[in-house]
Amino acid sequence: MIRPDRHTNLDYSVVNISAFILKELNAYYHISYDTLLHKVTDTLGSQARENYPYALNFLFLLGKLNYDQSTDSFRYNETK
């Protein structure tokens, strides 16, 4: 999913969606799953919905994203 082929639209790629998510997380202290999904689909298009979970997983594995289960929200991990 991360490595594009010639048919991949880069606007809907995991890396582009991840960059957008990081930008949104820098603007807000925490943001809920549904609100973030709504912002991604409104800004990038409805086709970004397919790669949205992969982008979240990618950021979580890189250590850039924290998930709070009690509020169902994400927070930017500020470790340097």
Z-matrix of the N, CA and C atoms (Angstrom, degrees):
N
C 1 1.445
C 2 1.521 1 112.46
N 3 1.316 2 118.10 1 -31.34
C 4 1.459 3 119.51 2 -177.25
C 5 1.525 4 110.52 3 -78.52
N 6 1.311 5 116.87 4 -41.17
C 7 1.459 6 120.34 5 -178.02
C 8 1.526 7 110.00 6 -80.80
N 9 1.329 8 117.38 7 117.46
C 10 1.466 9 119.65 8 -177.27
C 11 1.527 10 112.25 9 -78.79
N 12 1.306 11 115.94 10 153.80
C 13 1.448 12 121.12 11 170.01
C 14 1.534 13 107.87 12 -111.56
N 15 1.287 14 117.79 13 -170.52
C 16 1.470 15 119.44 14 -174.95
C 17 1.524 16 113.22 15 -72.85
N 18 1.322 17 118.08 16 -14.77
C 19 1.461 18 121.63 17 -179.89
C 20 1.536 19 112.81 18 -96.32
N 21 1.319 20 117.00 19 -3.12
C 22 1.452 21 121.16 20 -176.33
C 23 1.528 22 110.37 21 -80.01
N 24 1.316 23 115.69 22 129.51
C 25 1.454 24 120.82 23 172.43
C 26 1.526 25 106.85 24 -85.05
N 27 1.317 26 117.45 25 116.82
C 28 1.460 27 121.34 26 -174.45
C 29 1.521 28 113.13 27 -66.52
N 30 1.334 29 117.88 28 -17.96
C 31 1.457 30 120.50 29 176.58
C 32 1.526 31 111.56 30 -66.70
N 33 1.326 32 117.44 31 -26.62
C 34 1.451 33 122.42 32 -178.18
C 35 1.524 34 111.92 33 -108.61
N 36 1.314 35 117.94 34 18.06
C 37 1.460 36 121.17 35 -178.47
C 38 1.522 37 110.93 36 -77.35
N 39 1.310 38 115.77 37 159.71
C 40 1.459 39 121.95 38 -179.89
C 41 1.521 40 110.80 39 -61.54
N 42 1.310 41 117.48 40 -39.62
C 43 1.466 42 121.20 41 -178.61
C 44 1.532 43 110.58 42 -67.10
N 45 1.313 44 118.37 43 -41.84
C 46 1.463 45 121.35 44 179.20
C 47 1.527 46 111.19 45 -67.15
N 48 1.312 47 117.58 46 -42.51
C 49 1.465 48 121.10 47 177.85
C 50 1.525 49 110.06 48 -65.30
N 51 1.324 50 117.38 49 -39.30
C 52 1.464 51 121.17 50 177.53
C 53 1.523 52 111.43 51 -62.63
N 54 1.323 53 116.99 52 -41.46
C 55 1.461 54 120.57 53 177.96
C 56 1.525 55 110.99 54 -63.12
N 57 1.321 56 116.73 55 -40.11
C 58 1.463 57 120.41 56 178.10
C 59 1.533 58 110.79 57 -65.57
N 60 1.325 59 116.99 58 -41.08
C 61 1.467 60 121.11 59 178.81
C 62 1.523 61 110.49 60 -62.59
N 63 1.333 62 117.55 61 -42.72
C 64 1.464 63 120.51 62 178.49
C 65 1.525 64 111.23 63 -63.38
N 66 1.320 65 116.59 64 -37.85
C 67 1.457 66 119.84 65 177.86
C 68 1.521 67 110.64 66 -64.20
N 69 1.319 68 117.14 67 -41.69
C 70 1.463 69 120.90 68 178.69
C 71 1.528 70 111.28 69 -67.54
N 72 1.321 71 116.93 70 -37.99
C 73 1.458 72 119.79 71 179.77
C 74 1.528 73 111.89 72 -70.72
N 75 1.314 74 117.94 73 -26.07
C 76 1.464 75 120.51 74 174.10
C 77 1.519 76 111.15 75 -71.19
N 78 1.317 77 117.41 76 -29.59
C 79 1.461 78 121.69 77 -178.12
C 80 1.527 79 111.86 78 -80.83
N 81 1.324 80 118.87 79 -26.81
C 82 1.466 81 123.20 80 -177.13
C 83 1.520 82 108.72 81 -124.52
N 84 1.336 83 116.03 82 149.87
C 85 1.470 84 120.08 83 178.26
C 86 1.523 85 110.38 84 -68.18
N 87 1.305 86 116.85 85 -46.50
C 88 1.461 87 121.87 86 174.71
C 89 1.521 88 107.65 87 -147.79
N 90 1.320 89 114.67 88 154.66
C 91 1.463 90 120.09 89 -177.06
C 92 1.524 91 108.16 90 -145.44
N 93 1.306 92 116.49 91 139.44
C 94 1.462 93 120.40 92 -176.80
C 95 1.532 94 110.85 93 -75.38
N 96 1.321 95 114.39 94 160.78
C 97 1.465 96 121.80 95 -178.85
C 98 1.531 97 110.74 96 -58.24
N 99 1.327 98 116.40 97 -48.99
C 100 1.464 99 120.42 98 -176.32
C 101 1.527 100 111.96 99 -68.40
N 102 1.323 101 117.38 100 -39.27
C 103 1.466 102 120.55 101 178.21
C 104 1.519 103 110.60 102 -64.19
N 105 1.319 104 116.13 103 -42.88
C 106 1.461 105 120.16 104 178.94
C 107 1.526 106 110.96 105 -65.25
N 108 1.317 107 117.65 106 -41.94
C 109 1.468 108 121.19 107 176.80
C 110 1.523 109 110.88 108 -60.76
N 111 1.320 110 116.24 109 -42.19
C 112 1.466 111 120.72 110 178.78
C 113 1.533 112 110.97 111 -62.56
N 114 1.323 113 117.71 112 -42.12
C 115 1.466 114 121.15 113 178.93
C 116 1.530 115 111.45 114 -66.02
N 117 1.322 116 116.03 115 -39.89
C 118 1.469 117 120.14 116 179.43
C 119 1.520 118 110.54 117 -64.07
N 120 1.332 119 117.14 118 -47.57
C 121 1.464 120 119.69 119 -177.67
C 122 1.527 121 111.92 120 -70.54
N 123 1.337 122 118.10 121 -33.03
C 124 1.465 123 119.97 122 177.31
C 125 1.522 124 111.90 123 -68.75
N 126 1.319 125 116.57 124 -39.70
C 127 1.461 126 120.34 125 -175.60
C 128 1.525 127 112.52 126 -84.26
N 129 1.320 128 116.98 127 -47.79
C 130 1.466 129 120.78 128 -174.11
C 131 1.522 130 113.58 129 -92.88
N 132 1.311 131 117.61 130 -21.16
C 133 1.455 132 121.14 131 -179.63
C 134 1.519 133 111.26 132 115.77
N 135 1.305 134 115.61 133 160.22
C 136 1.471 135 120.61 134 -175.55
C 137 1.529 136 112.84 135 -68.19
N 138 1.326 137 118.03 136 -21.59
C 139 1.464 138 120.34 137 178.81
C 140 1.521 139 112.12 138 -71.44
N 141 1.329 140 117.46 139 -15.92
C 142 1.462 141 121.13 140 177.83
C 143 1.517 142 111.52 141 -71.63
N 144 1.315 143 117.69 142 -17.06
C 145 1.471 144 122.34 143 -179.84
C 146 1.530 145 111.35 144 -59.72
N 147 1.309 146 117.65 145 -32.80
C 148 1.465 147 121.76 146 -178.24
C 149 1.529 148 111.68 147 -64.11
N 150 1.331 149 117.71 148 -40.16
C 151 1.460 150 121.44 149 -176.94
C 152 1.522 151 113.51 150 -96.94
N 153 1.317 152 118.08 151 0.73
C 154 1.470 153 122.10 152 -178.86
C 155 1.537 154 112.21 153 -58.05
N 156 1.341 155 119.88 154 -48.95
C 157 1.478 156 118.24 155 178.80
C 158 1.522 157 113.01 156 -63.83
N 159 1.328 158 117.03 157 -34.08
C 160 1.461 159 120.26 158 178.31
C 161 1.520 160 111.09 159 -66.92
N 162 1.321 161 117.43 160 -37.26
C 163 1.458 162 121.32 161 177.66
C 164 1.526 163 110.59 162 -66.31
N 165 1.333 164 116.96 163 -40.40
C 166 1.470 165 120.03 164 176.83
C 167 1.524 166 110.90 165 -63.69
N 168 1.319 167 116.73 166 -43.81
C 169 1.469 168 120.41 167 177.57
C 170 1.522 169 111.21 168 -62.10
N 171 1.317 170 116.83 169 -41.95
C 172 1.460 171 122.23 170 179.07
C 173 1.531 172 110.59 171 -58.86
N 174 1.325 173 117.45 172 -47.46
C 175 1.458 174 121.42 173 -179.91
C 176 1.527 175 111.73 174 -67.80
N 177 1.317 176 117.16 175 -37.01
C 178 1.456 177 120.67 176 178.42
C 179 1.529 178 110.47 177 -65.41
N 180 1.319 179 116.89 178 -42.60
C 181 1.464 180 120.41 179 179.41
C 182 1.519 181 112.43 180 -67.30
N 183 1.327 182 117.29 181 -29.77
C 184 1.463 183 120.88 182 176.57
C 185 1.532 184 112.25 183 -78.39
N 186 1.325 185 117.15 184 -10.24
C 187 1.450 186 121.33 185 -179.76
C 188 1.511 187 113.83 186 82.91
N 189 1.311 188 118.25 187 18.13
C 190 1.460 189 122.94 188 -179.05
C 191 1.516 190 113.40 189 -93.75
N 192 1.319 191 117.46 190 -7.73
C 193 1.452 192 121.74 191 -171.04
C 194 1.519 193 109.87 192 -133.96
N 195 1.320 194 115.91 193 134.61
C 196 1.469 195 121.77 194 172.75
C 197 1.514 196 108.33 195 -116.36
N 198 1.314 197 115.39 196 141.32
C 199 1.459 198 121.52 197 -179.82
C 200 1.520 199 109.30 198 -114.26
N 201 1.329 200 116.58 199 129.63
C 202 1.458 201 122.40 200 176.23
C 203 1.529 202 107.92 201 -105.39
N 204 1.321 203 116.21 202 109.56
C 205 1.457 204 121.33 203 -174.26
C 206 1.528 205 112.21 204 -68.52
N 207 1.321 206 117.93 205 -32.75
C 208 1.466 207 119.85 206 -176.94
C 209 1.528 208 112.28 207 -67.22
N 210 1.336 209 117.77 208 -33.02
C 211 1.464 210 120.82 209 179.31
C 212 1.524 211 112.72 210 -106.66
N 213 1.331 212 117.50 211 -2.28
C 214 1.462 213 123.07 212 -177.86
C 215 1.532 214 110.03 213 53.25
N 216 1.345 215 115.35 214 51.12
C 217 1.456 216 119.85 215 -177.88
C 218 1.527 217 110.51 216 -136.97
N 219 1.320 218 114.33 217 163.02
C 220 1.459 219 122.15 218 179.89
C 221 1.513 220 109.51 219 -111.46
N 222 1.324 221 113.84 220 152.26
C 223 1.452 222 121.14 221 178.04
C 224 1.519 223 107.74 222 -138.94
N 225 1.334 224 116.01 223 143.31
C 226 1.461 225 121.63 224 178.84
C 227 1.515 226 109.20 225 -72.84
N 228 1.319 227 117.53 226 129.96
C 229 1.450 228 122.16 227 178.14
C 230 1.521 229 108.08 228 -84.11
N 231 1.321 230 116.51 229 116.27
C 232 1.474 231 121.65 230 -172.83
C 233 1.512 232 113.94 231 -92.35
N 234 1.310 233 119.50 232 23.35
C 235 1.459 234 120.56 233 176.65
C 236 1.508 235 110.10 234 -73.53
N 237 1.300 236 115.37 235 144.63
C 238 1.477 237 118.54 236 -175.66
C 239 1.494 238 111.69 237 -109.94
